[in-house]
Amino acid sequence: MEKKRSVGVTILASVVVSSGIGNLLISIKSELLEAFPNFLRNLLFSSTSFIDIFLNYRLNILAVIFSSIFIILGISIFILKEIARKIFIFLQILALLIGISSVLFVLCWYPEAKHHEMTTMTFILTQLLPTIWKFCLFPITYIYFFSRPKVREQFK
């Protein structure tokens, strides 16, 4: 019997895959393409080792790794793998914890913002709401969606 995938799972899986591909392209473009001419010149004509040159240009390996993980995770969600659902929920819980700490950081920064004559409304609109939106609401939405019984049933 073939598993039936809902529209919501398809949309969220495509969002995960597309954001992984987008982050991968951004990290490769920003780090590799800007540094590549100097990297190649130093690799060919320098006496330093490849590792020193590689570390000197600070290729953003962590961004590439996490982007690749999200691409694989999104494809696994498309295939309705239960382990992918669990890993994704775990990563969203971590993102939520990081988001809560970011909100607390922004709130702790508020006295400094007042010192620079930032009004309360400006602070809320430019600092607090975007932080809550990006780092708290998205993970809560994903956790809720992938924890629902109807969605869990699709992954069994």
ABEGO torsion letter per residue (X at the ends): XBBBBBAAAAAAAAAAAAAAAAAAAAAAAAAAAAAAAAAAAAAAABABBAAAAAAAAGBBAAAAAAAAAAAAAAAAAAAGBAAAAAAAAAAAAAAAAAAAAAAAAAAAAAAAAAAAGBBAAAAAAAAAAAAAAAAAAAAAAAAAAAABAAAAAAAX
